[in-house]
Amino acid sequence: MVPETQDRVVELERRYAELDGAALLRALVEVEFPGRIALISSFGTESALLLALAAEVDRSLPVIFIDTGKMFPETLEYRDQLVERFGLTDVRTIAPAPVAVASLDPDGQLWYYDSDACCRLRKVEPLALALPGFDAVLSGRKRYHGALRQFMPRFQAVDGRIKIDPLAHWSQARVSDEFFCRNLPAHPLQSEGYASIGCEPCTIPVDSRAPARAGRWAGIAKTECGIHLPATGHAFAAE
C-alpha cells in the first residue's frame, strides 16, 4: 500500500463523512478525481442503483463491464437496457484475451476444477489491463453482502489506487426503497430466484431467505472472484 494513497484515504474519509449518494459521487467525479475515476459494474441485481446515481452526475463517466465469456445472456441484455435507460456514453466492455483462454481454458471447463484460476483468467487479469489511467474506481458492494464485505469502509487504498464503495453502508431495505422510488428495472433473472448474479456456471438461484450472495460459488468456501482483492493478497487489509 502506497503511504501517499493511504493518506488520501484518511483525508477522503474525513472530508466526506457526511456526504452520501449522488452528492458524494459528484464530489469524487468533479472535484477529487476529474477524468481519473471509473465505475466497475457487473450489471447484476443491484447495479442499476449506482449506475443511476452516476448518470445523475456524469453520463460520460467510464463504466467498466467484464464480459467473461460465461455471462448469462440476460445479463448482457440487462446491460444494454440500462445503458439506454441512463444514457451512459462510455461503457467499456472488456474480455479475457482469446489467446490466454485458448491456452489456459481450451475446453471452457476451468471453472469446474479451479474456480480461482478461472476468475483470474476471465476477470482479474482483464480488469487489471483496463485500469491504468485511473486513480480511483467505484463499485457497488455493500456490507450486508456479508463475508469479507461486512466491515469494509467506503474508501480503501488497494494496489496504489483509491477504491470507493459509496453504498457500502446502505441497508438492503434502503437499496430496495431506492429501486422502487426510482422505478428501476430489475435484472430479468431476479424473478427466478437469482439474488446475486455472476458467471452462468457458478451462479444458482436460492431461497429468498438465503444470504445476499448465497448463490455464488455454492458448495465451496469461495466468496469473491478476486477483482476486489489486492493483487498481493487474498483479504482486504481493512477487513
Buried (B, 14 or more C-beta within 10 A) or exposed (E): BEEEBBEBBEEBEEEBEEBBBBBBBBBBBEEBBEEBBBBBBBBBBBBBBBBBBBBBBBBEBBBBBBBBBBBBEBBBEBBEBBBEBBEBEBBEEBBBEEEEBEEBBEEEEBBEEBBBEBBBBBBBBBBEEBBEEBBBBBBBBBBBBEBBBEEBBBBBBBBEBBBBBBBBBBEEEBBEEBBEEEEBEEBBBBEEEBBBBBBBBBBBBBEEEBBBBBBBBBEEEBEBBBBBBBEEEEEBEEE
